[in-house]
Each structure stands twice: as structure tokens, then as C-alpha cells.
Amino acid sequence: MTDAAKPQPPLPDHLSVDPRSPHHVAAIFEHDIGILFNGKERSDVEEYCISEGWIKVPAGRALDRKGHPLMIKLKGKVEAFYR
């Protein structure tokens, strides 16, 4: 069964890659999604919110005390789409 044959669930307003987050939806990640931020496609987005207009991306190679990457929030126009 190909990805084109599977029905695609609607993309939520707020989505996170981290499975520990309450905004993580595993069914969405069965499909390839893309994020446009200020008109440019980003591949390093960990979390986004379309209505509030922000994305979270890793801050370089810095890690917090639990070993997770430190995130920075960037504000701008956010669009999510299926590839």
C-alpha cells in the first residue's frame, strides 16, 4: 500500500515531533509533512503552531541537562503541508 492510497488526516494547528508532548499525533507522522516558515521550507522543525505563528528548532548542538536539544522559538508565518 502506497502513501498516496492512505487517507491523510487533517494537519493540526499545533504539532510536535516529540512523543512525550501532548501535541504529538503519531498518525500524522505516517505521512511525509513539510513546513514553510516565512516562505522557505524548513527541515529542522521540532514543533509548530500555525495560529500563533511560531516554530521551535534546535539551538545548534547544545543539550539540556536531560540530554535533549535546546530549542529556540522563531516567530513568523507558518504553513504545514503534506508532500
C-alpha positions as YAML, in Angstrom:
chain: A
units: angstrom
residues:
- id: 1
  name: MET
  ca: [0.00, 0.00, 0.00]
- id: 2
  name: THR
  ca: [1.49, 3.35, -1.00]
- id: 3
  name: ASP
  ca: [1.31, 6.62, 0.90]
- id: 4
  name: ALA
  ca: [-0.96, 8.07, -1.80]
- id: 5
  name: ALA
  ca: [-3.57, 5.36, -1.13]
- id: 6
  name: LYS
  ca: [-3.81, 6.10, 2.61]
- id: 7
  name: PRO
  ca: [-6.24, 8.83, 3.65]
- id: 8
  name: GLN
  ca: [-4.36, 11.78, 5.08]
- id: 9
  name: PRO
  ca: [-5.67, 13.18, 8.38]
- id: 10
  name: PRO
  ca: [-6.01, 16.97, 8.51]
- id: 11
  name: LEU
  ca: [-2.92, 18.73, 9.84]
- id: 12
  name: PRO
  ca: [-3.45, 20.14, 13.34]
- id: 13
  name: ASP
  ca: [-2.83, 23.76, 14.30]
- id: 14
  name: HIS
  ca: [-0.18, 22.72, 16.86]
- id: 15
  name: LEU
  ca: [2.06, 19.69, 16.30]
- id: 16
  name: SER
  ca: [5.20, 18.34, 17.96]
- id: 17
  name: VAL
  ca: [7.71, 15.68, 16.85]
- id: 18
  name: ASP
  ca: [8.47, 14.73, 20.48]
- id: 19
  name: PRO
  ca: [6.34, 11.71, 21.55]
- id: 20
  name: ARG
  ca: [6.36, 12.98, 25.17]
- id: 21
  name: SER
  ca: [4.48, 16.13, 24.15]
- id: 22
  name: PRO
  ca: [0.68, 16.39, 24.45]
- id: 23
  name: HIS
  ca: [0.74, 17.87, 20.92]
- id: 24
  name: HIS
  ca: [2.25, 14.75, 19.33]
- id: 25
  name: VAL
  ca: [-0.08, 12.91, 16.90]
- id: 26
  name: ALA
  ca: [1.51, 9.66, 15.69]
- id: 27
  name: ALA
  ca: [-0.96, 9.22, 12.79]
- id: 28
  name: ILE
  ca: [0.29, 12.44, 11.18]
- id: 29
  name: PHE
  ca: [3.89, 11.15, 11.04]
- id: 30
  name: GLU
  ca: [2.90, 8.13, 8.94]
- id: 31
  name: HIS
  ca: [2.92, 10.63, 6.04]
- id: 32
  name: ASP
  ca: [5.71, 12.96, 4.94]
- id: 33
  name: ILE
  ca: [4.94, 16.53, 6.01]
- id: 34
  name: GLY
  ca: [6.69, 19.80, 5.27]
- id: 35
  name: ILE
  ca: [6.82, 23.18, 6.98]
- id: 36
  name: LEU
  ca: [7.08, 26.54, 5.22]
- id: 37
  name: PHE
  ca: [8.38, 29.27, 7.52]
- id: 38
  name: ASN
  ca: [8.31, 32.79, 6.08]
- id: 39
  name: GLY
  ca: [8.10, 31.32, 2.58]
- id: 40
  name: LYS
  ca: [11.07, 28.94, 2.91]
- id: 41
  name: GLU
  ca: [10.86, 25.20, 3.56]
- id: 42
  name: ARG
  ca: [12.47, 24.10, 6.84]
- id: 43
  name: SER
  ca: [13.51, 20.55, 7.61]
- id: 44
  name: ASP
  ca: [14.66, 21.04, 11.23]
- id: 45
  name: VAL
  ca: [11.31, 21.99, 12.84]
- id: 46
  name: GLU
  ca: [10.56, 20.10, 16.07]
- id: 47
  name: GLU
  ca: [7.25, 21.83, 16.91]
- id: 48
  name: TYR
  ca: [4.99, 24.41, 15.29]
- id: 49
  name: CYS
  ca: [1.82, 26.43, 15.92]
- id: 50
  name: ILE
  ca: [0.13, 27.95, 12.89]
- id: 51
  name: SER
  ca: [-2.36, 30.21, 14.72]
- id: 52
  name: GLU
  ca: [0.30, 31.75, 16.99]
- id: 53
  name: GLY
  ca: [2.88, 31.91, 14.17]
- id: 54
  name: TRP
  ca: [5.94, 30.18, 15.64]
- id: 55
  name: ILE
  ca: [8.20, 27.16, 15.21]
- id: 56
  name: LYS
  ca: [10.72, 25.55, 17.56]
- id: 57
  name: VAL
  ca: [14.06, 24.44, 16.18]
- id: 58
  name: PRO
  ca: [17.20, 23.05, 17.88]
- id: 59
  name: ALA
  ca: [19.70, 25.69, 19.05]
- id: 60
  name: GLY
  ca: [22.83, 24.27, 17.46]
- id: 61
  name: ARG
  ca: [24.33, 21.26, 19.21]
- id: 62
  name: ALA
  ca: [23.51, 22.43, 22.75]
- id: 63
  name: LEU
  ca: [21.78, 19.93, 25.05]
- id: 64
  name: ASP
  ca: [19.80, 20.40, 28.24]
- id: 65
  name: ARG
  ca: [20.62, 18.51, 31.44]
- id: 66
  name: LYS
  ca: [18.47, 15.54, 30.33]
- id: 67
  name: GLY
  ca: [20.29, 15.22, 27.01]
- id: 68
  name: HIS
  ca: [17.56, 16.73, 24.82]
- id: 69
  name: PRO
  ca: [18.43, 19.53, 22.37]
- id: 70
  name: LEU
  ca: [17.79, 23.09, 23.50]
- id: 71
  name: MET
  ca: [15.03, 24.71, 21.43]
- id: 72
  name: ILE
  ca: [14.60, 28.26, 20.25]
- id: 73
  name: LYS
  ca: [11.28, 29.73, 19.18]
- id: 74
  name: LEU
  ca: [11.17, 31.63, 15.89]
- id: 75
  name: LYS
  ca: [8.17, 33.79, 15.04]
- id: 76
  name: GLY
  ca: [6.79, 34.31, 11.55]
- id: 77
  name: LYS
  ca: [4.33, 32.93, 9.01]
- id: 78
  name: VAL
  ca: [3.95, 29.13, 9.35]
- id: 79
  name: GLU
  ca: [2.36, 26.79, 6.80]
- id: 80
  name: ALA
  ca: [2.19, 22.98, 7.11]
- id: 81
  name: PHE
  ca: [1.55, 20.68, 4.15]
- id: 82
  name: TYR
  ca: [1.75, 17.07, 3.02]
- id: 83
  name: ARG
  ca: [4.46, 16.29, 0.49]
...
